[in-house]
Structure formats: C-alpha cells, structure tokens
Amino acid sequence: QVQLVESGGGLVQPGGSLRLSCVGSGSPFRFFAMDWYRRAPGQQRELVATISIGDNTTYADAVKGRFTISRDNVKNMLYLQMNSLKVEDTAVYYCNRAIPFPSWPWGQGTQVTVSS
C-alpha cells in the first residue's frame, strides 16, 4: 500500500514563497511521472504541475513561471517550489502518480494559505 505524505504548507503573504514536499512509501517514484494537484475551497481538485520520468515538466497556466516541480528519486521525494504566491494559490496541495497509471490513495495534503 503506497502512502503519500505532503508537507511544507503554511501561511504566507502575497509575493512570498513556500516549498512543498511529498514523500512516498511503498513504491518508488522513479518509475512514474508525478503530479502536484491543489483543491481550493469549494472547487474541484486541479492539476498544477507534472514531472516526467525524464524530468520534463509541465505547468498549469495559472502557475507557469512561478512554480517549479522537481524530484529526488534517491530520497523518493517530490517537491514544489512556489514563488510569487498569490491569494488565489490558497488551497490544499496534494501529490500523486500521473497518468496513465491510476492514482495512489490520496494523502491528507498540505494547506497553503496566502493572505495579508
């Protein structure tokens, strides 16, 4: 059973930065493309960023140029560096395995709140 644990969220002012981390147990990340998602209050979960097995990255338009996804296959970790944060980035952030594979059980996520 794969377990995903996200961390690194918090309260930050607009324009600030945070670095999110995701650690997985039960399956090596290195065999899969990995995603970061977020769910804002009252909204559906949305895909934020993807990193391929070969470290190619793609981003949602809303975060392009501000967020950077990366991975450390030795540590089985996934990261999301978030810069120039905006109020609309407020959400719970989750990591998971990317398509075409089915999602692993979702972790609890990490809350990011951007507010002055």
Backbone as numpy.savetxt, mean C-alpha at the origin, in Angstrom:
# Nx Ny Nz CAx CAy CAz Cx Cy Cz
-1.56 -20.54 5.54 -2.41 -19.35 5.54 -1.52 -18.11 5.54
-1.68 -17.28 4.52 -0.91 -16.05 4.44 -1.51 -15.01 5.37
-0.65 -14.33 6.08 -1.08 -13.21 6.93 -0.35 -11.95 6.49
-1.10 -10.90 6.28 -0.56 -9.60 5.89 -0.75 -8.62 7.03
0.30 -7.90 7.35 0.23 -6.90 8.41 0.78 -5.59 7.88
-0.08 -4.58 7.85 0.30 -3.26 7.39 0.60 -2.37 8.59
1.53 -1.45 8.43 1.88 -0.52 9.50 2.43 0.76 8.90
2.62 1.75 9.78 3.25 2.99 9.36 2.30 4.15 9.17
1.01 3.91 9.31 0.05 4.99 9.17 0.09 5.94 10.35
-0.69 6.99 10.25 -0.76 7.96 11.33 -1.44 9.23 10.89
-1.32 10.24 11.73 -1.89 11.56 11.45 -0.78 12.46 10.95
-1.01 13.10 9.82 0.01 13.96 9.24 -0.67 15.18 8.64
0.03 16.28 8.62 -0.52 17.51 8.02 -0.42 17.44 6.50
-1.27 18.18 5.83 -1.15 18.25 4.36 0.25 18.68 3.97
0.78 18.01 2.95 2.14 18.26 2.51 3.17 17.36 3.17
2.75 16.63 4.19 3.67 15.77 4.90 3.91 14.44 4.20
4.68 13.59 4.87 5.05 12.29 4.30 4.85 11.18 5.32
4.61 10.00 4.79 4.56 8.78 5.58 5.12 7.65 4.75
5.64 6.64 5.43 6.09 5.43 4.75 5.34 4.25 5.35
4.57 3.60 4.53 3.82 2.43 4.95 4.63 1.17 4.69
4.43 0.18 5.55 5.09 -1.10 5.39 4.06 -2.22 5.42
4.38 -3.29 4.74 3.53 -4.48 4.73 4.45 -5.68 4.84
4.19 -6.51 5.82 4.97 -7.74 5.97 4.03 -8.92 5.80
4.53 -9.94 5.16 3.72 -11.12 4.92 4.36 -12.38 5.46
3.55 -13.24 5.99 4.04 -14.54 6.43 3.22 -15.61 5.72
3.88 -16.69 5.37 3.16 -17.80 4.77 3.36 -17.94 3.28
3.86 -16.89 2.62 4.12 -17.01 1.19 5.10 -15.92 0.77
6.11 -16.26 -0.01 7.09 -15.26 -0.42 6.48 -14.26 -1.39
6.71 -12.98 -1.12 6.23 -11.93 -2.02 6.93 -11.99 -3.37
8.14 -12.51 -3.41 8.97 -12.36 -4.60 8.38 -13.07 -5.82
7.44 -13.98 -5.58 6.85 -14.72 -6.70 5.66 -13.99 -7.32
5.28 -12.85 -6.75 4.04 -12.19 -7.17 4.23 -10.70 -7.37
3.42 -10.14 -8.28 3.23 -8.70 -8.28 2.40 -8.36 -7.04
2.64 -7.18 -6.49 1.99 -6.77 -5.24 1.34 -5.41 -5.40
0.25 -5.22 -4.67 -0.53 -3.99 -4.75 -0.63 -3.30 -3.39
-0.79 -2.00 -3.44 -1.32 -1.22 -2.33 -2.71 -0.73 -2.74
-3.64 -0.85 -1.82 -5.00 -0.37 -1.99 -5.30 0.62 -0.86
-6.38 1.35 -1.02 -6.88 2.17 0.08 -8.41 2.21 0.03
-8.98 2.45 1.21 -10.43 2.61 1.31 -10.70 3.84 2.15
-11.25 4.83 1.51 -11.63 6.06 2.21 -13.01 5.87 2.84
-13.34 6.65 3.85 -14.64 6.51 4.51 -15.79 6.60 3.52
-16.68 5.62 3.55 -17.85 5.63 2.70 -17.59 5.29 1.24
-16.37 4.88 0.93 -16.04 4.58 -0.47 -15.55 3.15 -0.62
-15.50 2.69 -1.85 -15.00 1.36 -2.13 -13.47 1.36 -2.11
-12.93 0.19 -1.90 -11.48 0.05 -1.93 -10.97 0.33 -3.34
-9.89 1.09 -3.44 -9.33 1.43 -4.74 -7.86 1.06 -4.80
-7.42 0.69 -5.99 -6.03 0.34 -6.22 -5.20 1.61 -6.30
-4.12 1.63 -5.54 -3.25 2.81 -5.48 -1.98 2.61 -6.29
-1.34 1.46 -6.11 -0.06 1.22 -6.77 0.20 -0.27 -6.90
0.96 -0.62 -7.93 1.32 -2.00 -8.20 2.81 -2.08 -8.51
3.44 -3.13 -8.01 4.84 -3.40 -8.36 4.92 -4.82 -8.89
5.54 -4.97 -10.05 5.64 -6.28 -10.68 6.78 -7.08 -10.08
6.87 -8.34 -10.51 7.97 -9.19 -10.07 9.30 -8.57 -10.47
9.32 -7.92 -11.61 10.53 -7.28 -12.08 10.69 -5.84 -11.62
9.88 -5.42 -10.65 9.95 -4.08 -10.05 9.48 -2.96 -10.96
8.70 -3.30 -11.98 8.01 -2.24 -12.71 6.84 -1.76 -11.86
6.58 -0.46 -11.91 5.56 0.11 -11.04 4.51 0.87 -11.84
3.29 0.84 -11.34 2.20 1.63 -11.91 1.44 2.27 -10.75
0.82 3.42 -11.04 0.15 4.19 -10.00 -1.19 4.70 -10.48
-2.11 4.85 -9.54 -3.35 5.54 -9.83 -3.02 7.00 -10.14
-3.80 7.59 -11.03 -3.54 8.98 -11.40 -3.52 9.91 -10.19
-4.35 9.60 -9.20 -4.48 10.48 -8.04 -3.20 10.56 -7.21
-2.32 9.56 -7.33 -1.12 9.53 -6.49 0.16 9.60 -7.31
0.05 9.59 -8.62 1.23 9.57 -9.48 2.11 10.77 -9.21
3.40 10.51 -9.05 4.35 11.58 -8.77 4.51 11.89 -7.30
3.63 11.34 -6.47 3.71 11.59 -5.02 4.01 10.33 -4.23
3.53 9.20 -4.70 3.72 7.92 -3.99 4.73 7.06 -4.74
5.47 6.25 -3.98 6.41 5.30 -4.56 6.25 3.95 -3.89
5.99 2.93 -4.68 5.89 1.58 -4.17 7.23 0.88 -4.37
7.62 0.08 -3.38 8.87 -0.67 -3.50 8.74 -1.96 -2.69
9.72 -2.82 -2.88 9.66 -4.10 -2.20 11.04 -4.54 -1.77
11.11 -5.37 -0.74 12.35 -6.00 -0.29 12.03 -7.48 -0.20
12.44 -8.22 -1.21 12.09 -9.64 -1.27 12.82 -10.46 -0.21
13.97 -9.99 0.23 14.70 -10.72 1.27 13.91 -10.68 2.58
13.37 -9.51 2.89 12.61 -9.34 4.13 11.13 -9.67 3.96
10.73 -9.95 2.73 9.30 -10.19 2.43 8.46 -8.99 2.85
8.91 -7.82 2.43 8.26 -6.57 2.79 7.86 -5.80 1.53
6.78 -5.05 1.69 6.30 -4.14 0.66 6.19 -2.77 1.31
6.52 -1.72 0.56 6.51 -0.37 1.10 5.72 0.57 0.20
5.24 1.63 0.83 4.62 2.73 0.08 5.09 4.03 0.69
5.97 4.72 -0.03 6.41 6.05 0.39 5.42 7.06 -0.13
4.85 7.83 0.76 3.82 8.80 0.40 4.31 10.19 0.74
4.45 11.01 -0.27 4.91 12.39 -0.10 3.82 13.36 -0.54
3.96 14.59 -0.13 3.00 15.64 -0.52 1.57 15.19 -0.27
1.34 14.68 0.91 0.04 14.12 1.21 -1.05 15.18 1.19
-2.23 14.75 0.75 -3.40 15.62 0.65 -4.50 15.08 1.56
-5.43 15.94 1.89 -6.55 15.52 2.73 -7.26 14.34 2.10
-7.37 14.34 0.79 -8.09 13.26 0.10 -7.34 11.93 0.09
-6.12 11.92 0.60 -5.40 10.64 0.76 -5.81 9.91 2.04
-6.62 10.56 2.86 -7.08 9.93 4.09 -7.85 8.66 3.77
-7.39 7.56 4.36 -7.99 6.25 4.08 -7.29 5.19 4.93
-7.85 4.00 4.91 -7.15 2.83 5.43 -6.43 2.19 4.25
-5.15 1.91 4.43 -4.32 1.39 3.36 -4.03 -0.09 3.61
-4.12 -0.86 2.52 -3.94 -2.31 2.57 -2.97 -2.76 1.50
-2.28 -3.85 1.76 -1.47 -4.48 0.73 -2.07 -5.84 0.38
-1.76 -6.33 -0.81 -2.20 -7.66 -1.19 -1.51 -8.08 -2.48
-1.71 -9.31 -2.81 -1.18 -9.87 -4.04 -1.98 -9.33 -5.23
-1.27 -9.11 -6.32 -1.91 -8.53 -7.51 -2.49 -9.61 -8.41
-3.35 -9.17 -9.34 -3.88 -10.08 -10.35 -2.74 -10.63 -11.19
-2.89 -11.80 -11.77 -4.12 -12.57 -11.93 -4.43 -13.53 -10.79
-3.66 -13.44 -9.72 -3.89 -14.36 -8.62 -4.99 -13.82 -7.70
-5.72 -14.71 -7.06 -6.74 -14.25 -6.10 -6.08 -13.58 -4.91
-6.81 -12.68 -4.30 -6.28 -11.98 -3.14 -6.07 -12.94 -1.97
-5.03 -12.65 -1.22 -4.87 -13.32 0.08 -5.88 -12.73 1.07
-6.06 -13.36 2.23 -6.92 -12.74 3.26 -6.43 -11.33 3.58
-7.34 -10.39 3.63 -6.96 -9.01 3.87 -6.51 -8.80 5.31
-5.47 -7.99 5.47 -5.05 -7.58 6.79 -5.96 -6.51 7.34
-5.60 -5.98 8.48 -6.42 -4.94 9.11 -6.17 -3.57 8.50
-5.11 -3.45 7.76 -4.79 -2.16 7.15 -4.17 -1.21 8.15
-3.75 -0.07 7.63 -3.17 0.96 8.48 -3.83 2.29 8.13
-4.27 3.01 9.14 -5.02 4.25 8.94 -4.07 5.40 8.65
-4.36 6.11 7.58 -3.65 7.35 7.24 -4.67 8.48 7.31
-4.36 9.46 8.12 -5.24 10.63 8.25 -4.42 11.87 7.94
-4.87 12.61 6.95 -4.20 13.84 6.55 -5.12 15.00 6.92
-4.66 15.79 7.87 -5.51 16.86 8.38 -4.65 17.94 9.02
-5.12 19.17 8.89 -4.41 20.26 9.55 -5.01 20.53 10.93
